[in-house]
Amino acid sequence: MEQVEIGRFYLYWTENNIISCMGIIFPLFGIFTSFLLIYYFSSLNKSNGYLALFFLICNWIVLIYFGLHYTKDPFWEGICFVHWLPLSYLVGPCLFYYVKTTISGNHKLDKVDFLHLLPAILVGINCLPFTLLPFNDKAKIAHEIINVTEKYDLDFLFISFGSILISRTLHLLFYCILSIGYFVIYSKRTKDQIGILSTNHTMLKRWIYLLCAIQVIISSNSFLHMLTVVGIRFDFESESYAQIFTSKNHYFGIAGGGFFLQNIFLFLFPKILFGNISYNPAKQNLLNDFKSIIPKKRNQIENDPEIDIEITYYLESNPYLRKDFSLAQMAFDLKITERDLSYYFNVKQQTTFSQWRKKHRINYAIEQLNLGVSQKFTLEAVSSSAGFASRSKFIDAFKEQVGVTPSKYIKSLENK
């Protein structure tokens, strides 16, 4: 009998230590990953800012859930209860912002994009009757609900506690579908307009699909768990269903494990982690991907014949057509320091990088106009396909290089 009790104690101790490890170390590792993304956040890929925020919120939510359900401390329960609910409504928008800015190359959000933050704001306002209570009162209420009654009923303004718990999972699931849909539609539109996709497209597709798949698993599991939390039962509900989805350990294992795995998977995509979306043919060797971030040492770069060959090969994929193409990106892809590459343009080419990029974009636009694309697409579509951020900038650059506006150039082609 004593051995049985010791065995039960051992299992209890082991299970709780595993949960403590997952609840503290795993999200801390994820938060560290978020700061890695911010550390490598540069002009190479500013979309990583949204990805870092996405990772930070995900792992912070795991810490909150651990503090709420496993510390058994009224102080931490009071801190973690309700106050952070709006965060759950930011996970989906951050994922969508990351996908949108990455695939479109435009890192600035439109005014309409800020509407995605509206649910989080409404939930924050809705919870004000509770959040404005004295802390001691909040701690007592939290402890009572979590450890005694398990009835998630509170006086909110216009949305019930149960509705928030369920809708936040559906909210995340919606944004997973929206993100994948945007990726597919924008990729098809780009292919139709330009005729090609960047060589990093397959890698991006795998990463985004993997990220969304993890969120679908987490949100689906969370949805079923929250139904049991708010007391919704099904007539066909089996005993095994009830045992699985009423278990906090099961929910925490799926959610915490899923968020932890996405932190690990990020390191399998080093070009995402380091902010480099290369335009060179994708390498299948993971070690080569890590090596690609190390610049080569160059001596007398203005007399280096290899750099001309490398740039000629590099330009075959038309990297300058991407709106966010920069000196930093080109230096990263060619494994040359920005200083050396800038020196190359200034000394050997007798121009600046900006002027060089503009020249190639206009030459590309001229080729497209000569092929008659103006009969199928608008001038704005042509300017966008050439990498220009706006129609006006395209017109100014075109007139500066060619001597006439694009419209006059098109008319001259029609008169031939």
C-alpha positions as CSV (number, residue, x, y, z in Angstrom):
1,M,0.0,0.0,0.0
2,E,2.8,2.3,0.9
3,Q,4.5,1.6,-2.5
4,V,1.3,2.5,-4.3
5,E,1.1,5.8,-2.5
6,I,4.8,6.5,-3.3
7,G,4.1,5.7,-6.9
8,R,1.2,8.0,-7.1
9,F,3.2,10.8,-5.5
10,Y,6.0,10.2,-8.0
11,L,3.6,10.4,-10.9
12,Y,2.0,13.5,-9.5
13,W,5.4,15.1,-8.9
14,T,6.7,14.1,-12.4
15,E,3.5,15.4,-14.2
16,N,3.6,18.7,-12.3
17,N,7.3,19.2,-12.9
18,I,6.8,18.6,-16.6
19,I,4.0,21.1,-16.7
20,S,6.1,23.6,-14.8
21,C,8.9,23.1,-17.3
22,M,6.5,23.6,-20.2
23,G,4.8,26.5,-18.6
24,I,7.9,28.5,-17.8
25,I,10.9,27.4,-19.9
26,F,9.1,26.9,-23.2
27,P,7.4,30.3,-23.4
28,L,10.6,32.0,-22.1
29,F,12.4,30.3,-25.0
30,G,9.7,31.6,-27.3
31,I,10.1,35.2,-26.0
32,F,13.9,34.8,-26.5
33,T,13.1,33.8,-30.1
34,S,10.9,36.9,-30.5
35,F,13.9,39.1,-29.5
36,L,16.0,37.3,-32.0
37,L,13.6,38.3,-34.7
38,I,13.7,41.9,-33.5
39,Y,17.5,41.8,-33.3
40,Y,17.8,40.7,-36.9
41,F,14.9,43.1,-37.8
42,S,16.5,45.4,-40.4
43,S,15.9,46.9,-43.9
44,L,16.1,43.3,-45.2
45,N,12.7,42.3,-44.1
46,K,10.6,44.6,-42.0
47,S,7.8,42.1,-42.0
48,N,9.7,40.3,-39.3
49,G,8.5,43.0,-36.9
50,Y,5.0,41.6,-37.2
51,L,6.3,38.0,-36.9
52,A,8.2,39.0,-33.7
53,L,5.1,40.5,-32.2
54,F,3.1,37.4,-33.2
55,F,5.6,35.1,-31.4
56,L,5.8,37.4,-28.4
57,I,2.0,37.4,-27.9
58,C,1.7,33.6,-28.4
59,N,4.3,32.8,-25.8
60,W,3.0,35.4,-23.4
61,I,-0.4,33.8,-23.5
62,V,1.2,30.5,-22.5
63,L,2.8,32.1,-19.5
64,I,-0.5,33.7,-18.6
65,Y,-2.4,30.4,-18.7
66,F,0.3,28.7,-16.6
67,G,0.1,31.5,-14.0
68,L,-3.7,31.3,-14.0
69,H,-4.2,27.6,-13.7
70,Y,-1.1,26.0,-12.2
71,T,0.4,28.4,-9.7
72,K,-2.5,28.2,-7.3
73,D,-1.5,31.6,-6.1
74,P,-4.3,34.2,-5.7
75,F,-1.8,37.0,-6.5
76,W,-0.8,35.5,-9.9
77,E,-4.4,34.4,-10.5
78,G,-5.5,38.0,-10.0
79,I,-2.8,39.3,-12.4
80,C,-3.5,36.8,-15.1
81,F,-7.3,36.7,-15.0
82,V,-9.3,38.7,-17.6
83,H,-6.7,41.5,-18.0
84,W,-5.0,39.8,-20.9
85,L,-8.0,38.7,-22.8
86,P,-7.6,41.4,-25.6
87,L,-4.2,39.8,-26.4
88,S,-6.0,36.7,-27.7
89,Y,-7.6,38.9,-30.4
90,L,-4.2,40.2,-31.5
91,V,-2.7,36.8,-32.5
92,G,-4.7,36.5,-35.7
93,P,-4.2,40.1,-36.9
94,C,-0.4,39.9,-36.3
95,L,-0.3,36.7,-38.3
96,F,-2.2,38.3,-41.1
97,Y,-0.1,41.5,-41.1
98,Y,3.0,39.3,-41.3
99,V,1.7,37.3,-44.3
100,K,0.3,40.4,-46.1
101,T,3.5,42.6,-45.8
102,T,5.8,39.6,-46.6
103,I,4.0,38.5,-49.8
104,S,3.1,42.0,-51.0
105,G,6.5,43.6,-50.2
106,N,4.7,46.7,-48.8
107,H,5.6,47.0,-45.1
108,K,3.2,49.9,-44.4
109,L,-0.3,49.0,-43.3
110,D,-3.3,50.6,-45.0
111,K,-5.8,52.5,-42.9
112,V,-8.3,49.7,-43.3
113,D,-5.9,47.2,-41.8
114,F,-6.3,48.9,-38.4
115,L,-9.9,47.6,-38.4
116,H,-8.5,44.2,-37.5
117,L,-7.6,45.6,-34.1
118,L,-11.2,46.5,-33.4
119,P,-12.2,43.2,-31.7
120,A,-9.3,43.5,-29.2
121,I,-10.3,47.1,-28.4
122,L,-14.0,46.1,-27.9
123,V,-13.0,43.2,-25.6
124,G,-10.8,45.5,-23.6
125,I,-13.7,48.0,-23.2
126,N,-16.1,45.1,-22.5
127,C,-14.0,43.9,-19.6
128,L,-13.7,47.3,-17.9
129,P,-16.2,46.5,-15.1
130,F,-13.8,43.8,-13.9
131,T,-10.5,45.4,-14.6
132,L,-11.4,48.5,-12.7
133,L,-12.1,46.6,-9.5
134,P,-9.6,46.8,-6.6
135,F,-6.9,44.1,-7.1
136,N,-7.8,42.2,-3.9
137,D,-11.3,41.8,-5.1
138,K,-10.1,40.6,-8.5
139,A,-7.8,38.1,-7.0
140,K,-10.6,36.6,-4.8
141,I,-13.0,36.4,-7.8
142,A,-10.4,34.8,-9.9
143,H,-9.4,32.2,-7.3
144,E,-13.1,31.4,-6.6
145,I,-13.9,30.8,-10.3
146,I,-10.8,28.9,-11.2
147,N,-10.5,26.6,-8.1
148,V,-14.0,26.4,-6.7
149,T,-17.0,27.1,-8.9
150,E,-15.4,26.8,-12.4
151,K,-18.3,28.9,-13.6
152,Y,-17.0,31.7,-15.9
153,D,-19.7,34.2,-15.2
154,L,-18.8,37.9,-14.7
155,D,-20.5,41.2,-15.1
156,F,-19.2,42.6,-18.4
157,L,-20.6,45.4,-20.5
158,F,-22.0,43.8,-23.6
159,I,-20.3,40.4,-24.3
160,S,-20.5,37.5,-21.8
161,F,-17.3,35.9,-20.5
162,G,-18.3,32.6,-22.1
163,S,-18.8,34.2,-25.5
164,I,-15.3,35.7,-25.3
165,L,-13.7,32.4,-24.5
166,I,-15.3,30.7,-27.4
167,S,-15.1,33.5,-30.0
168,R,-11.4,34.1,-29.5
169,T,-10.6,30.6,-30.8
170,L,-12.9,31.1,-33.8
171,H,-11.3,34.5,-34.3
172,L,-7.8,32.9,-34.6
173,L,-9.2,30.2,-36.9
174,F,-10.7,32.8,-39.2
175,Y,-7.3,34.6,-39.5
176,C,-5.5,31.4,-40.4
177,I,-7.9,30.9,-43.3
178,L,-7.7,34.6,-44.2
179,S,-3.9,34.5,-44.2
180,I,-3.7,31.5,-46.4
181,G,-6.3,32.9,-48.7
182,Y,-4.5,36.2,-49.1
183,F,-1.2,34.3,-49.8
184,V,-2.8,32.2,-52.6
185,I,-4.8,35.1,-54.2
186,Y,-1.9,37.6,-54.1
187,S,0.6,35.0,-55.5
188,K,-1.8,34.2,-58.4
189,R,-2.3,37.9,-59.1
190,T,1.5,38.5,-59.1
191,K,2.0,35.6,-61.4
192,D,-0.7,37.0,-63.8
193,Q,0.8,40.5,-63.8
194,I,4.5,39.8,-63.9
195,G,4.6,36.3,-65.2
196,I,7.0,34.9,-62.5
197,L,7.2,34.4,-58.8
198,S,10.3,35.1,-56.7
199,T,12.6,32.2,-56.1
200,N,11.8,32.3,-52.4
201,H,8.1,31.7,-53.0
202,T,8.2,27.9,-52.3
203,M,10.1,28.5,-49.0
204,L,7.7,31.2,-48.0
205,K,4.7,29.0,-48.9
206,R,6.0,26.2,-46.7
207,W,6.7,28.5,-43.7
208,I,3.4,30.3,-43.9
209,Y,1.4,27.1,-44.4
210,L,3.2,25.5,-41.4
211,L,2.6,28.5,-39.2
212,C,-1.1,28.5,-40.1
213,A,-1.4,24.8,-39.6
214,I,-0.1,25.0,-36.1
215,Q,-2.6,27.8,-35.3
216,V,-5.4,25.7,-36.7
217,I,-4.6,22.8,-34.5
218,I,-4.3,25.0,-31.4
219,S,-7.5,27.0,-32.1
220,S,-9.5,23.8,-32.9
221,N,-8.4,22.2,-29.7
222,S,-9.0,25.4,-27.7
223,F,-12.5,25.7,-29.2
224,L,-13.5,22.2,-28.0
225,H,-11.9,22.8,-24.6
226,M,-13.7,26.2,-24.1
227,L,-17.0,24.6,-25.0
228,T,-16.6,22.4,-21.9
229,V,-15.4,25.3,-19.8
230,V,-18.5,27.3,-20.4
231,G,-20.7,24.3,-19.8
232,I,-21.8,23.4,-23.4
233,R,-22.4,19.7,-23.8
234,F,-23.4,17.5,-26.8
235,D,-25.9,14.6,-26.7
236,F,-23.4,12.5,-28.7
237,E,-20.5,13.4,-26.5
238,S,-18.5,10.3,-25.5
239,E,-16.8,9.7,-22.2
240,S,-13.4,9.8,-23.9
241,Y,-14.3,13.2,-25.4
242,A,-15.2,14.6,-22.0
243,Q,-12.1,13.2,-20.4
244,I,-9.8,14.8,-23.1
245,F,-11.3,18.2,-23.6
246,T,-12.2,18.9,-20.0
247,S,-8.6,18.3,-18.9
248,K,-6.6,21.4,-18.4
249,N,-3.4,19.4,-18.9
250,H,-4.6,18.3,-22.3
251,Y,-5.4,21.8,-23.4
252,F,-2.2,23.2,-22.0
253,G,-0.2,20.5,-23.6
254,I,-1.6,21.1,-27.1
255,A,-1.5,24.9,-26.8
256,G,1.9,25.1,-25.1
257,G,3.4,22.4,-27.2
258,G,2.1,23.9,-30.4
259,F,3.5,27.4,-29.6
260,F,6.8,25.8,-28.5
261,L,7.1,23.8,-31.8
262,Q,6.6,26.9,-33.9
263,N,9.6,28.4,-32.0
264,I,11.7,25.3,-33.0
265,F,10.4,25.3,-36.6
266,L,11.5,28.9,-37.0
267,F,15.2,27.7,-36.7
268,L,14.6,25.4,-39.6
269,F,13.9,28.4,-41.8
270,P,17.0,30.5,-41.2
271,K,16.2,33.0,-44.0
272,I,13.0,33.8,-42.2
273,L,14.8,34.1,-38.8
274,F,17.6,36.3,-40.1
275,G,15.3,38.5,-42.1
276,N,16.7,37.5,-45.5
277,I,14.3,36.6,-48.3
278,S,16.8,35.7,-51.0
279,Y,16.2,36.1,-54.7
280,N,18.8,33.5,-55.6
281,P,17.8,29.9,-56.3
282,A,16.8,28.2,-53.1
283,K,19.3,25.9,-51.6
284,Q,18.1,22.6,-50.1
285,N,21.0,22.3,-47.7
286,L,20.3,23.8,-44.3
287,L,24.0,24.4,-43.6
288,N,24.3,26.4,-46.8
289,D,21.4,28.6,-45.8
290,F,23.3,29.5,-42.6
291,K,26.5,30.1,-44.5
292,S,24.7,32.4,-46.9
293,I,24.4,35.1,-44.1
294,I,28.2,35.4,-43.9
295,P,29.7,38.1,-46.2
296,K,32.7,37.4,-48.3
297,K,35.9,39.3,-47.8
298,R,36.8,41.5,-50.8
299,N,40.0,43.2,-51.7
300,Q,40.0,46.1,-54.2
301,I,36.4,45.6,-55.1
302,E,36.6,48.1,-58.0
303,N,39.1,45.8,-59.7
304,D,37.4,42.5,-58.8
305,P,36.2,40.9,-62.1
306,E,34.1,38.3,-60.2
307,I,31.6,40.9,-58.8
308,D,30.4,41.8,-62.3
309,I,29.8,38.2,-63.1
310,E,28.0,37.6,-59.9
311,I,25.8,40.7,-60.4
312,T,25.0,39.6,-64.0
313,Y,23.9,36.2,-62.8
314,Y,22.0,37.7,-59.9
315,L,20.0,40.0,-62.2
316,E,18.6,37.1,-64.2
317,S,15.9,36.7,-61.5
318,N,15.0,40.5,-61.7
319,P,15.3,41.1,-58.0
320,Y,14.8,44.9,-58.4
321,L,11.1,44.3,-59.4
322,R,10.3,43.8,-55.7
323,K,9.2,47.0,-54.1
324,D,11.3,46.5,-51.0
325,F,14.5,45.7,-52.9
326,S,17.3,47.5,-51.1
327,L,21.1,47.7,-50.9
328,A,21.0,45.7,-47.7
329,Q,19.0,42.9,-49.5
330,M,21.4,42.8,-52.5
331,A,24.5,42.8,-50.2
332,F,22.9,39.9,-48.2
333,D,22.2,37.9,-51.3
334,L,25.6,38.4,-52.9
335,K,27.4,37.9,-49.5
336,I,29.1,41.3,-49.9
337,T,29.2,43.9,-47.1
338,E,26.9,46.9,-47.7
339,R,30.0,49.2,-47.5
340,D,31.8,47.2,-50.3
341,L,28.7,47.1,-52.5
342,S,28.0,50.8,-52.1
343,Y,31.7,51.5,-52.9
344,Y,31.3,49.4,-56.0
345,F,28.4,51.5,-57.3
346,N,29.9,54.8,-56.4
347,V,33.4,54.1,-57.8
348,K,33.1,51.5,-60.5
349,Q,29.6,52.3,-61.8
350,Q,29.8,56.0,-61.1
351,T,26.3,56.0,-59.8
352,T,24.3,55.3,-56.6
353,F,22.4,52.2,-55.8
354,S,19.1,54.1,-56.0
355,Q,19.9,55.4,-59.5
356,W,21.1,51.9,-60.6
357,R,17.9,50.3,-59.3
358,K,15.7,52.9,-61.0
359,K,17.5,52.4,-64.3
360,H,16.9,48.7,-64.3
361,R,13.2,49.1,-63.3
362,I,12.6,51.6,-66.1
363,N,14.4,49.3,-68.6
364,Y,12.1,46.5,-67.5
365,A,9.0,48.7,-67.9
366,I,10.1,49.8,-71.4
367,E,10.5,46.1,-72.4
368,Q,7.0,45.4,-71.1
369,L,5.5,48.4,-72.9
370,N,7.3,47.4,-76.2
371,L,5.6,44.0,-75.8
372,G,2.2,45.7,-75.6
373,V,1.3,45.1,-72.0
374,S,-0.3,48.6,-71.8
375,Q,-3.2,47.1,-73.9
376,K,-4.0,44.6,-71.2
377,F,-3.0,46.4,-68.0
378,T,-3.2,50.0,-66.6
379,L,-0.3,52.2,-66.2
380,E,-0.5,51.7,-62.4
381,A,-0.2,48.0,-62.9
382,V,2.8,48.4,-65.1
383,S,4.5,50.7,-62.5
384,S,3.7,48.2,-59.7
385,S,5.1,45.3,-61.7
386,A,8.3,47.2,-62.3
387,G,8.8,47.7,-58.6
388,F,7.7,51.3,-58.1
389,A,5.8,52.2,-54.9
390,S,3.5,54.6,-56.7
391,R,2.4,55.6,-60.2
392,S,3.7,59.2,-59.7
393,K,7.2,58.0,-58.9
394,F,7.2,55.7,-61.9
395,I,6.2,58.6,-64.2
396,D,8.8,60.9,-62.8
397,A,11.6,58.3,-63.1
398,F,10.4,57.3,-66.6
399,K,10.4,60.9,-67.8
400,E,13.8,61.5,-66.3
401,Q,15.4,58.5,-68.1
402,V,13.4,58.4,-71.4
403,G,12.6,62.1,-71.8
404,V,8.9,61.6,-72.2
405,T,6.1,60.4,-70.0
406,P,4.9,56.8,-70.2
407,S,1.6,57.9,-71.8
408,K,3.5,59.7,-74.6
409,Y,5.8,56.8,-75.0
410,I,2.8,54.4,-75.4
411,K,1.3,56.7,-78.0
412,S,4.5,56.8,-80.0
413,L,4.5,53.0,-80.1
414,E,0.9,53.1,-81.4
415,N,1.8,55.5,-84.2
416,K,4.6,53.2,-85.5
